[in-house]
Each structure stands twice: as structure tokens, then as C-alpha cells.
Amino acid sequence: EAKGGYDVITDSSDPIFNYTNWEPGYTELAAVKIGNEGTLALKYQLNIVPQGGAVNQDLAEAINVYYRVDSGAINALPKDTSGFTYVGTLADVMANENGAAHGHLSAGGADFATIILQMDKNAGNNVQTASLGTTFDIQLKATQYTEETDGFGNNNYDEGAVYADVYANTEAEFNDALQDPEAEIISLGDTEIANHYEISRDVTIIGGEFTFDASDNNPGDKANHALVINAGNNVTIKDSTLNYKDCGIYVEAGDGDVIIEDCEFGNGYRSMWVNGGNTGSITIRNCTFIDNLNLEGYFATPIRNVTIEENTFNNSSGTSAVSINGSLENVSFKNNSYNRSEGFGSWIDPQSLVKVYASDNNADFTNVVFEGNTTSGTSGQMITFNNDVVKGLWSNAIQSEAIKGVTGDFQQAQ
């Protein structure tokens, strides 16, 4: 199929650059159209990737790469490299994470890029009759771009958006990507993931809708969660929707750094279960929760190094947005909003941001910080407790300044 003189190559396996026996001065070029058919701005990158065989590195270092991006369709291929930008050698481009060409597009926009591969006319005799060893394709990577504004008028909220290594459009492709150690960043878009998955390596997962339906709703059992982050892994989950039937994300204790960011949780039984005893860091940022979030530390295994910031907690079905069982060490609650709408259920007590438990009525609190949290609707106190013993331990920690930002009546200090 052709559109405006361009063949649609989205699903094609044919190489773009298919010449292998190069001579000094020989030139290969390709013109491609990059279209943004979505509703948001994007930035893109074009990489040149081998399609199989081993690359002759000496010859790759003798082939120069040039590119040019036009805003209108290219009606005739260029005769030379005049007006083109020199990127580097083919060996440079394959090794450089910035690719061969890049740009950005508003929704509905299109760019027309021409890429030239040209063998150096002064290449040495050692490569003048060499074979490159493989054909090459053009790989397009795209992600969000800072153009649209959010509710606060900011247009830089997605400036940290990164290019994925794998774009998984089906659950089967997601499963394969999880098994591939080279897939460090997996983009899911709107792909639905219906089964339970355990993450046992360092990876970033962007997007996706996780809808796992467990056999029961025991949040302490990791088998009931849509996603499990196993101990010792550096994992980021970003821009994902968790419409699980029971529980969302289970985090084992370990030394890995875990980031849960820009995600939406609900409508299940529990949103997250975070186990105590961790030595790495856990950051939960800019997420929206309907269900309760559990921090499950005990006296000998406190919850450590947790940052809960800029989240919105709406209409939790429990009496608190966050449940804490046991000890805390280096834990902060910053700039969160917790809300309970009128009419949600008169049988439910007003919601607190945090309810503190201690299974054995013994807990330590060290460097716990509350700052900038807000409430609306029928929400109640900042902190509530399961009994007076735990309440007394919390009061003592406030007096010793092990807990900061909360007054003696357990409201946030202003």
C-alpha cells in the first residue's frame, strides 16, 4: 500500500539498506515519512540496526552517515550530501544511543527524513572489497514530548519520557520481553495484561492496563497481585493503569530501588502491599489510588527508605489511605491529597491519610516526615491508630522528633 508516494513499512521485514558489497564512494539512501497519528505530541528517533549477520566493523567505520529532516514530502532524492548533517560513521551510529536522526511532532504532524550511507572515497585497501556482512533496517522509537500543558499550565511534566527497547502490543509480546534481559525499557501503550506476572530483573515498564483476577483477595499473598516485584531488582512502573480485581502490586523486601510513578490504581481490594525489611528505596509518586496502600513492617523488619509523594487518594474503602503495620525508618509523606466524597457511605468512618498498627504492640519510628499533605471531603485526622499502645509509641516519637511535621493531636504541622 502507498500513501502520498510512500510505501507503508510498519509491518515489513524487508531491509531498508540492502547492499552488502561496498566500494569507495558508493552511496545508499532512503527517504522515510514519520507520521504522528495520535492525539499527543511525540519525539522520535531513527536508529540503523543490522538485520542478522555479523557486521564487518572495519567497513562500518569506513561508511559515513548523513541525515536531513524536511517538513514536506520529498519528491526527488538528492544527488549528493549538500545540506545534510553528518552524524558519524555507521559504526558510530550503531553504538550511539542518540541514533541517526531525531525530531518531534505535534498530533497529526509528519516529518520526512532522508538518511544517506556513503563509503569514504579514501577508504583503505583493507575494506575496498569487503562485505558488510548484513543488511540494515531503520528502527523508529517514539515517546511523549513536552508540548501539551497539564492542569497547572506546565508543559514539562513529561520531559523525562524515554524511548523503549521493546514496544509490546500483545500480552504474549510483553511476556517475551520480560524474559529478554536486553529489553530494559518495555512500552505497553494501552495493551491489556490479564495474567499475574513476577518481575525478577531490572526493568522499566511503561503503560499497560493490568486486569488480573485472583482466586481470593488476601493482600498478604503475592499470588493475588497483578504484578510482583521480586527482591533485589531495580524496577520502575510508570504510566500504567491497574484495574485488577483483587490486588495491584506486591513489593518484596530487598536491596533494589523501586519506583511506581504516574499510575492509576482501582477498583480492587488493595492497591499495593510493600513488605518490611527492605534496604533499597521505594518511591511512590504522582499516582491516583482508590484502594488502600499497605506498608507491612514489623518490629525487627521496619519499612525503610520509602517516599510517598504527590499522590491522590480517593474514596478508600477502608478507614485510611495508607495502612502501616510496625516500624518505620526514613519514610516521608509529602504533598499528597486524600479525599473522601460526601455520600460515599455513612457507615464508613472519616478517612485518615495513615492508620498505624503494630501486630505485637511494639514499633520504632525513625526519621518519619509529613509535609504539604492536604485533605478534602469528609476526611478526618492525618493519623489514626488501632489502639492506645501504638498511639503512645507514636506520641513519644513526635516528642523526640523522630517523627516530624505532625502535631501532638496528630494533625500535620503548618
TIRO-280431 format. One record per atom (N, C-alpha, C): residue in one letter; y, z, x. Coordinates in steps of 0.001 Angstrom, whole numbers, plus 500000, padded with zeros to 6 digits. Example, Ala and Ser with C-alpha at 12.3 -4.5 7.8 and 13.67 -1.06 7.14 Angstrom:
BEGIN
A494310507800513190A495500507800512300A496700507800513200S497750507080512850S498940507140513670S500030507870512900
//
This chain:
BEGIN
E498814500000500861E500000500000500000E501237500000500898A502286499312500472A503513499277501247A504686499652500364K505616500408500915K506830500787500200K508017500431501087G508861499510500611G510045499141501376G509723498573502732G508609497855502829G508247497259504107G507446498167505009Y507144499391504585Y506390500343505401Y505047500621504751D503988500623505560D502664500988505065D502557502501504952V501908502985503890V501673504413503718V500494504810504609I500740505694505563I499699506033506543I499295507504506459T499696508176505387T499429509609505273T497955509924505463D497082509148504849D495644509426504904D494892508473505833S495611507735506653S494959506754507522S494437507415508801S493278506953509260S492727507427510534S492920506403511643D493589505275511344D493823504246512355D494885504717513348P494703504423514638P495696504833515640P496996504062515480I498093504704515830I499407504040515832I499578503265517128F499260503893518250F499311503223519564F497867502987519991N497446501709519981N496027501428520189N495743500591521419Y496683500551522348Y496471499796523587Y496018500772524666T495024500426525438T494498501349526451T494623500826527883N494588499504528095N494639498935529454N496066498516529788W496798499416530410W498240499240530604W498552498552531928E499684497797531911E500207497177533133E501669497584533284P502215497557534504P503625497915534702P504543497083533803G505422497767533071G506370497112532187G505859496899530770Y504537497092530539Y504014496879529188Y504615497908528227T504930497441527012T505602498301526031T504852498299524702E504648499496524147E504121499672522795E505183500410521991L505406500010520735L506396500712519925L505942500758518482A506456501783517792A506120501959516378A507341502486515648A507562501963514444A508646502446513581A508021503138512381V508432504361512118V507853505129511012V508965505685510127K508657505788508849K509567506403507886K509066507809507580I509981508789507641I509654510165507284I510432510497506025G509738510724504921G510391510988503648G510154512410503180N511195513002502611N511091514343502035N511010514208500515E509810514308499971E509609514168498536E509631515514497816G509941516595498547G510003517921497954G511372518245497396T511553519507497020T512812519953496415T513638520808497356L513157521049498571L513881521856499548L514062521070500838A515095521434501588A515330520790502876A514202521136503845L513958520223504790L512933520460505794L513408519984507159K512792520528508185K512945519972509529K511575519443509948Y511579518410510790Y510313517788511147Y510247517530512641Q509037517294513088Q508777516984514487Q507656515961514549L507798514963515416L506759513961515617L506119514184516982N504818514361516992N504060514516518231N503205513281518474I502918513009519716I501994511941520083I500698512601520538V499602512326519807V498352513039520074V497223512042520327P496361512327521314P495225511439521593P494207511486520473Q493493510397520269Q492520510292519180Q491084510400519679G490851511135520646G489466511217521082G489329511293522575G489002510335523310G488583510362524701G489513511102525644A489040511299526871A489814511994527895A490979511117528340V492150511713528461V493360510982528844V493423510865530369N493705509675530859N493942509467532288N495319510040532609Q495371511216533243Q496636511909533459Q497568511143534393D497018510472535415D497862509696536329D498597508600535569L497868507917534672L498501506849533907L499472507426532880A499129508566532256A500024509197531283A501344509600531932E501303509943533214E502535510303533930E503356509076534317A502763507868534185A503473506632534524A504004505911533282I503756506478532098I504223505873530843I505389506693530314N506522506046530114N507723506720529634N507823506637528108V508399507683527508V508528507758526054V510002507805525682Y510402506984524705Y511777506931524206Y511731507032522676Y512807507549522089Y512855507551520629Y514281507353520133R514359506889518881R515638506750518182R515389507010516700V516294507736516049V516183508007514614V517347507344513907D517055506520512888D518070505849512087D518026506378510663S519165506325509989S519221506783508601S518827505687507611G518791504436508067G518402503321507206G517164502629507728A516536501825506871A515312501132507239A515546500221508439I514523500127509300I514592499286510492I514042497915510124N514904496917510118N514499495584509671N513922494730510791A514254495078512041A513726494322513172A513484495275514329L512339495128514994L512025496003516114L512935495686517298P513319496689518078P514244496472519202P513597495647520311K514455495034521128K513986494193522227K513844494979523528D514538496129523634D514461496956524841D514772498395524449T514998499235525426T515213500659525152T516694501026525072S517578500043524975S519013500326524851S519277501136523581G520048502210523701G520367503052522555G519293504072522220F518240504118523011F517171505087522783F517361506313523686T516790507432523270T516791508659524061T515496508759524848Y515626508999526156Y514438509180526981Y513910510598526772V512632510714526397V512035512020526131V511355512580527365G510655511728528099G509871512140529259G508680511227529377T507761511556530257T506543510771530356T505603511145529206L504607510301528998L503627510598527963L502929511923528259A502685512197529528A502077513479529904A503007514635529527D504317514462529750D505282515499529376D505259515759527870V505267514675527096V505357514795525637V504124515488525076M502952515166525602M501740515811525103M501715517300525427A502344517682526536A502342519090526941A503507519878526356N504547519168525879N505769519835525415N505676520140523934E505892521401523565E505776521795522160E506876521202521283N507924520603521882N509008520012521100N508717518582520645G507600517995521088G507200516690520599G508050515547521129A507934514391520458A508619513177520897A509893512905520124A509998513404518911A511190513165518090A511288514281517070H512501514543516614H512685515594515623H513972515351514854G514066515976513677G515245515841512831G515112516741511627H516002516593510656H515917517364509422H516362516501508251L515836516827507071L516071516022505877L516376516918504681S517382516520503903S517607517159502615S516543516692501630A516426517385500508A515464516989499483A515735515550499049G514693514722499028G514819513330498640G515281512395499735G515589512919500916G516098512091502013G514995511440502823A515383510534503725A514424509848504585A515079509496505911D514287509552506978D514690509076508299D513744507963508724F514227507115509641F513436506009510154F513443506129511673A512293506483512225A512194506767513656A511423505659514358T511915505281515512T511206504332516373T510845505042517663I509576504935518045I509087505544519288I508555504432520182I508978504467521442I508576503449522412I507785504115523531L506647503523523873L505889503885525064L505973502706526028Q506442502940527235Q506639501851528195Q506169502296529570M505279501507530167M504791501833531502M505857501516532532D506049502429533453D507037502281534517D506743501007535325K507780500185535491K507605498934536233K507285499174537701N507613500361538195N507385500685539612N506186501603539801A505294501627538818A504110502485538921A503290502114540143G502639503101540714G501847502883541927G500584502095541667N500024501597542764N498821500784542661N497643501559542072N497684502901542179N496545503707541712N496361503646540196V497404503197539454V497281503167537988V497528501775537413Q497769500792538241Q498178499491537711Q497069498759536978T495833499130537167T494740498516536410T493923499578535677A494493500771535517A493751501884534914A493749501786533394S492748502404532789S492681502546531338S493176503932530944L493952503992529875L494477505278529432L493377506179528885G492262505576528476G491108506374528065G491019506690526590T492088506481525842T492068506786524417T493246506101523734T493154505956522435T494306505527521640T495072506777521193F496248506553520574F497101507684520217F497612507539518784D497837508676518167D498386508711516823D499707509477516852I500461509351515773I501681510141515593I501378511243514593Q501634512469514998Q501418513625514131Q502763514138513634L502885514268512305L504104514794511698L503913516263511357K504829517097511833K504869518505511432K506197518754510715A506161519536509664A507375519824508906A507359521270508439T508557521843508296T508688523194507765T510078523338507168Q510389524539506640Q511663524757505972Q512846524595506932Y513977524256506357Y515205524100507136Y516326524884506474T517252525374507286T518338526221506791T519434525371506160E519261525045504882E520286524285504170E520645524948502843E519621525236502015E519896525886500731E520332527338500966T521096527865500036T521546529250500129T520717530124499196D520590531414499580D519902532354498711D520905533039497799G520466534081497098G521328534743496127G522536535426496723F522502535661498055F523630536286498729F524532535258499405G524230533967499197G525042532918499806G524651532583501228N523546533167501725N523113532887503088N522305531596503135N522528530800504163N521706529594504324N520834529669505564N520692530882506124N519891531033507333N518674531915507097Y518308532133505829Y517184533024505552Y515853532467506043D515761531145506211D514509530546506676D514646529943508075E515583530483508871E515812529902510191E514642530160511143G513793531121510813G512633531386511655G511409530580511284A511542529628510358A510387528838509926A509796528071511111V508477528061511187V507798527456512326V506894526321511849Y506520525448512787Y505594524368512496Y504162524898512541A503344524442511635A501950524868511587A501092524004512499D499967524571512933D498965523791513664D498034523067512699V497803523682511521V496925523095510514V497595523236509156Y497598522157508382Y498072522176507004Y496832522056506113A496430523158505504A495198523201504715A495525522970503246N495012521888502679N495288521524501291N494176521935500335T493077522456500873T491973522930500045T491467524242500627E490703524983499825E490138526236500341E489142525967501462A488416524874501370A487466524527502427A488194524287503751E489338523621503694E490119523385504910E490665524704505461F491050525623504575F491504526948505017F490374527695505713N489179527650505140N488029528317505748N487741527746507132D487799526422507258D487571525788508564D488641526204509565A489890526265509101A490993526623510003A490854528052510517L490373528957509661L490178530337510104L489147530437511227Q488202529491511251Q487173529502512287Q487625528799513567D488778528160513531D489262527370514667D490273528187515469P489928528668516659P490845529510517426P492122528803517852E492126527468517825E493328526728518200E494321526607517039A493870526953515836A494762526924514663A495495528260514600E496537528388515409E497260529654515491E498192529856514298I498658528758513696I499511528830512509I498904527929511444I498542528516510301I497915527772509203I498881527759508026S499256526570507568S500129526429506411S499289526041505201L499472526779504085L498676526540502884L499459525895501756G500788525871501835G501562525346500725G501254526119499453D500882525402498383D500525526034497107D499008526124496910T498231525933497965T496779525919497848T496247527244497308E495380527172496306E494777528395495757E493561528780496583I493491530072496943I492373530611497693I491697531654496812A490507531336496315A489884532176495282A488912533205495840N488449533010497063N487424533897497606N488011534973498514H487178535919498871H487523537027499770H487400536549501221Y488412536860502053Y488380536440503454Y488737537611504365E488018537679505503E488333538657506537E488897537914507747I489996538422508273I490688537788509400I490332538562510661S489685537879511587S489150538548512776S489693537962514069R490876537371514008R491519536846515215R493027536815514998D493767536543516065D495216536415515968D495551535133515219V496396535226514183V496727534041513398V497947534329512536T498668533268512189T499742533334511200T499349532460510020I499416533020508813I499098532292507588I500369532192506757I500762530972506412I501992530734505659I501635530128504309G502124530749503240G501926530189501914G500570530531501323G500213529805500274G498940530015499605G499042530998498453E498167530825497468E498048531753496351E496637532330496374F496530533640496572F495249534304496734F494876534991495423T493747534587494828T493411534995493466T492034535653493388F491603536324494424F490256536895494477F490017537887493338D488853537758492681D488449538633491577D487245539442492041A487484540726492383A486407541568492904A485539542111491773S484423542711492167S483485543239491180S483941544565490590D484780545300491304D485351546539490776D486726546724491394N487413547823491059N488791547986491521N488961549200492425N487998549423493306N488096550515494268N488926550064495467P490182550513495594P491032550005496674P490619550493498051G489779551550498127G489330552027499427G488219551198500031D487670550260499272D486586549398499733D487177548032500074K487089547654501338K487742546405501755K487140545183501065A485910545282500577A485285544146499900A485994543782498605N486835544677498095N487535544423496837N488903543780497041H489253543440498262H490563542880498557H490487541376498809A491547540694498435A491598539252498675A491560538934500169L492331539695500953L492395539478502395L492163540794503123V491364540746504179V491141541900505044V491593541529506449I492457542360507030I492876542168508423I492077543146509263N491103542624509991N490231543482510771N490959544058511980A490419545154512500A491083545931513545A491332545106514802G492498545330515402G492791544778516718G493334543379516738N493736542829515592N494230541453515548N495720541414515232N496424540479515868N497845540252515603N497951539204514502V498308539638513310V498259538769512131V499595538816511407T500102537631511037T501274537515510177T500879536763508914I501232537321507756I501049536647506474I502426536509505850K502835535274505579K504229535002505203K504275534020504039D505208534274503114D505462533342502000D504230533138501123S503356534116501047S502147533997500249S502316534709498906T501567534240497911T501512534876496599T500127535456496417L500063536739496065L498775537392495888L498612537779494429N497963536891493670N497672537116492260N496220537544492103Y495769538428492994Y494429538980492988Y494164539703491657K492888539814491298K492534540523490069K492391542028490316D492102542418491549D491908543841491842D492868544310492938C492607543937494184C493427544441495288C493831543290496206G494962543478496910G495548542405497690G495110542347499139I495732543165499999I495487543096501445I495019544455501945Y493959544447502732Y493382545654503341Y493608545561504848V494222546592505452V494521546579506889V493709547667507570E492776547253508416E492004548228509182E492858548831510287A492475550022510732A493178550672511842A492821549983513156G493817549765514001G493571549136515292G494857549011516067D494796548274517183D495971548139518050D496695546818517852G496341546069516825G497027544811516562G498358545025515859D499223544034515963D500511544049515274D500401543179514026V500697543766512880V500543543089511589V501908542965510925I502228541761510440I503475541516509716I503135540897508363I503599541524507289I503490540983505937I504917540739505466E505293539470505277E506708539147505081E506883538086503997D507892538300503139D508262537305502121D507100536973501193C506280537966500878C505131537759499995C505397538385498625E504633537931497629E504744538452496274E503382538971495825F503348540241495385F502100540902495016F502065541213493521G500912541062492867G500668541437491473G499953540307490766N499326540532489674N499141541711488848N497722542219489015G497476543136489896G496147543666490074G496153545170489994Y495295545783490797Y495151547228490756Y495947547903491871R495815547410493097R496589547909494233R497028546720495074S498228546776495609S498737545657496397S498188545667497823M498322546811498514M497863546913499899M497237548282500138W496269548302501023W495641549540501485W495712549521503009V496500550429503582V496714550487505034V496051551749505558N495087551587506451N494335552725506968N495048553430508107G494887554744508152G495443555538509244G494650555371510518G495235555832511615G494599555738512915G495024554531513719N495923553715513186N496371552529513923N497219552926515127T497137552124516167T498013552298517331T498952551115517504G498706550019516799G499629548892516784G500727549129515753S501462548088515425S502569548211514473S502248547443513197I502819547927512090I502664547274510787I504050547140510176T504450545915509872T505756545662509263T505540544998507909I506117545597506871I506046545051505513I507482544797505084R507869543513505015R509294543178504908R509554542130503831N510584542382503025N511103541395502073N510020540887501115C509159541781500680C508121541438499715C508478541998498340T507843541458497312T508001541955495949T506654542498495478F506679543744494987F505454544418494570F505534544801493095I504424544637492400I504257545244491088I503296546428491200D502263546263492024D501236547287492157D501547548248493299N500890549383493252N501082550447494227N500617550038495620L501355550485496650L501010550264498049L500512551587498618N499304551590499223N498693552818499744N498776552880501259L499280554007501797L499196554326503222L498213555477503351E497037555219503901E495953556197503861E495690556794505233G496526557754505630G496286558519506844G495699559867506500Y495093560494507483Y494582561854507311Y495104562687508475F494827563986508461F495452564878509444F495174564433510881A493925564021511160A493570563627512523A493875562164512813T494133561362511780T494378559931511976T495609559509511181P496791559830511667P498007559523510894P498274558030510784I499053557700509782I499632556363509693I500745556285510722R500660555301511630R501637555216512717R502373553867512689N503597553903513186N504330552685513545N504411551688512387V504816552193511221V504927551360510028V506391551239509630T506834550009509394T508180549743508888T508054549086507522I508640549723506509I508657549182505144I510116548956504799E510555547685504810E511980547428504693E512284546207503835E513383546313503080E513941545206502300E512965544672501250N512088545551500746N511149545167499706N511673545559498331T511126544923497300T511431545268495920T510151545723495242F510185546933494681F509040547491493968F509393547545492485N508685546772491669N508990546661490246N507832547180489395N508142548126488493N507203548486487429N505803548824487928S505712549618488980S504404550033489451S503652550735488335S502362550440488202S501571551049487139S501230552502487429G501496552953488657G501338554359488983G502664555090488867T502714556307489392T503955557081489329T504797556906490575S504362556056491494S505142555821492707S504913554398493186A505883553906493935A505736552577494523A504802552614495725V504911553687496534V504098553842497738V503388555186497677S502067555189497877S501293556425497944S500945556722499395I501208557949499833I500903558361501204I499870559476501142N498769559287501830N497751560335501911N497647560798503352G498238561956503675G498099562522505002G499326562379505865S499105562271507160S500151562389508162S500852561066508432L502121561178508850L502934560017509212L503540560214510593E503600559110511357E504210559139512684E504929557814512925N506234557864513132N507054556668513350N506962555708512156V507362556195511001V507315555419509762V508709555391509159S509176554211508763S510521554094508194S510491553344506873F511350553811505946F511580553157504662F513051552781504619K513360551492504750K514750551073504881K515089549947503901N516162550151503156N516757549096502312N515775548522501296N514926549392500743N514031548978499673N514673549256498319S514274548483497304S514710548715495933S513483549037495091Y513519550145494362Y512391550466493491Y512891550649492067N512220549961491137N512744549787489788N511648549996488747R512007550599487659R511125550724486503R511931550347485278S511541549281484578S512297548810483428S512107549734482238E513146549868481423E513040550631480180E511960550003479295G511220550861478616G510217550355477704G508914549965478368F508799550220479694F507549549867480374F506393550718479858G506701551893479346G505663552778478823G506139554212478879S506438554810477752S506960556169477758S505927557170478247W504643556773478252W503585557673478700W503522557775480225I504261556913480926I504268556949482381I505507557688482863D505320558619483797D506450559360484342D507404558429485074P508668558833485209P509588558035486016P509033557813487418Q509320556647487983Q508721556254489249Q509517556790490430S508816557259491474S509443557597492743S509130556489493741L509922556430494805L509612555459495854L508313555842496547V508137557138496830V506982557608497584V506385558836496900K505062558877496791K504367560099496410K503451560501497554V503562561764497984V502861562239499169V501673563096498742Y500503562747499256Y499278563508499049Y498810564053500393A497888564978500353A497153565392501542A495799565867501060S494764565124501399S493438565419500865S492972566813501228D493353567298502411D492943568636502849D494120569618502871N495221569257502177N496425570099502143N496957570412503539N496807569458504451N497286569651505814N497779568303506328A499014568231506768A499577566966507238A500736567231508184D500929566331509126D502071566360510042D502976565181509734F504279565371509926F505250564298509723F506158564249510940T506172563085511622T506931562942512860T507735561649512814N509037561745512997N509924560583513044N509743559696511819V509961560291510656V509939559558509390V511387559371508941V511765558139508598V513168557816508333V513308557136506975F514296557593506196F514684556945504943F516140556508505074E516399555237504734E517766554731504933E518031553551503996G519103553638503209G519584552496502440G518736552084501260N517828552925500772N516995552588499626N517771552779498324T517480551942497324T518209552004496055T517225552047494892T517725552487493745T516893552615492560T517625552072491348S516847551649490329S517442551239489065S516426551476487961G516843551309486690G515946551533485569G515661553005485383T514405553342485106T514033554724484823T513398555409486022S513651554899487227S513069555502488419S513568556925488583G512719557775489167G513048559191489310G513451559555490714Q512830560610491256Q513174561082492592Q512740560100493672M513333560277494862M512911559478496000M511486559847496423I511182561185496458I509899561668496935I509298562606495890T508003562444495596T507267563407494779T505980563785495516F505280564807495006F504140565375495727F503001565669494760N501789565779495314N500648566096494455N500480567593494247N501063568439495152N501020569883494937N502094570567495783D502254571870495569D503318572617496241D503048572812497723V501779572803498148V501476572961499572V502033571767500358V501751570577499874V502251569372500548V503774569320500477K504324569745499358K505785569792499201K506405570705500245G505741571840500519G506256572762501535G506184572174502934L505102571470503255L504993570811504559L506112569789504748W506410569053503685W507487568052503727W508840568738503927S509073569851503231S510344570582503360S510536571089504778N509469571601505374N509568572090506755N509905570954507718A509341569782507467A509613568636508343A511059568180508217I511646568286507017I513066567961506851I513929568939507644Q513590570213507567Q514365571243508263Q514302571064509778S513162570624510293S513015570414511740S513478569033512173E513983568228511225E514468566859511448E513365565908511890A512117566268511596A511021565315511786A511078564234510715I511697564571509563I511986563606508509I513490563504508381K514019562298508459K515467562095508451K515868561217507272G517066561490506759G517612560660505701G517270561126504309V516620562304504175V516258562852502869V516781564279502780T517391564613501665T517933565957501465T516832566908501002G517203568178500929G516249569216500564G515711569078499158D516450568404498279D515926568168496938D515171566836496857F514867566276498020F514027565096498159F514668563822497615Q515987563805497659Q516720562574497412Q517226562029498749Q517491560739498789Q517998560130500011Q519389560629500331A519596561007501584A520926561457502016A521893560284502011Q523109560540501620Q524140559491501564Q525040559559502789
//
